[in-house]
């Protein structure tokens, strides 16, 4: 666009959200108007006139100056400030945005803008709107994917996508790293899952053949490895049109120790003394009260008193309910 119009400055301004804390991304070609504004101790056009930009009707091309024609003093003051930035004229069009963002396409230069410049902005606006919508959607999808991956890793889960012949199509980074470190094999796309014994490999292959072609198949468990203990829940993959082939998902449990911050989290959630929270975590790890007492350098009587106070404060009737409560909390997340 800058080459076509010979503009000194062309910018696509994208604002995510509303209000004073909304994130603003300003992509530009040409002179660095923001740098000039900082060096001149002035505000850039968007920062200076944000209320004007917000009032623009989507799809219509404006000269910002026309928005303040009714106020000669404001117009003259703005023109002086723009002249210090090397800007004599400008055109802007507001892009029709979605619920959570707004966008503007702006061009500016030292000499006057022409009618052809305005026509070009008007013609580009619908296509830029599509591009911005796709960009925002992809960014949201990437964010959701990152959050989902973090959630799976924190809760000790990983996944791999398999084709009908049980060959790896994709695997998430957490499972890939775990498999290489603890199973002595690499999950490579296009290859079968290495590191399985023959029986597990045959069961996986049979399930892949059946489930990849039956979208209505019920999810089923499969023990992949004894040591380390890795179970998988197999289910037909959804929305596999992009793969051009049937596929199934193996959602795997990854053995992992409780977080070193587990006791601290438990204490914060339930307002417990730190030592009582540490005892709760030890019991949740499968230790008896005697084993937990030894591990924590407590007498057996002290550990029993801690456990009674825990049961009373948490409203549980014994160790089994205590363990369930701990496992339902964020204390066991990585």
HELIX and SHEET records of a PDB file:
HELIX    1   1 UNK A    2  UNK A    5  1                                   4    
HELIX    2   2 UNK A   33  UNK A   39  1                                   7    
HELIX    3   3 UNK A   45  UNK A   48  1                                   4    
HELIX    4   4 UNK A   50  UNK A   54  1                                   5    
HELIX    5   5 UNK A   64  UNK A   68  5                                   5    
HELIX    6   6 UNK A   72  UNK A   84  1                                  13    
HELIX    7   7 UNK A  115  UNK A  154  1                                  40    
HELIX    8   8 UNK A  173  UNK A  183  1                                  11    
HELIX    9   9 UNK A  198  UNK A  212  1                                  15    
HELIX   10  10 UNK A  241  UNK A  243  5                                   3    
HELIX   11  11 UNK A  262  UNK A  270  1                                   9    
HELIX   12  12 UNK A  274  UNK A  284  1                                  11    
HELIX   13  13 UNK A  289  UNK A  295  1                                   7    
HELIX   14  14 UNK A  300  UNK A  314  1                                  15    
HELIX   15  15 UNK A  319  UNK A  327  1                                   9    
HELIX   16  16 UNK A  330  UNK A  332  5                                   3    
SHEET    1   A 5 UNK A  23  UNK A  30  0                                        
SHEET    2   A 5 UNK A   9  UNK A  16 -1                                        
SHEET    3   A 5 UNK A 101  UNK A 109 -1                                        
SHEET    4   A 5 UNK A  89  UNK A  95 -1                                        
SHEET    5   A 5 UNK A  61  UNK A  62 -1                                        
SHEET    1   B 5 UNK A 168  UNK A 171  0                                        
SHEET    2   B 5 UNK A 157  UNK A 163 -1                                        
SHEET    3   B 5 UNK A 247  UNK A 253 -1                                        
SHEET    4   B 5 UNK A 230  UNK A 236 -1                                        
SHEET    5   B 5 UNK A 220  UNK A 225 -1                                        
END                                                                             
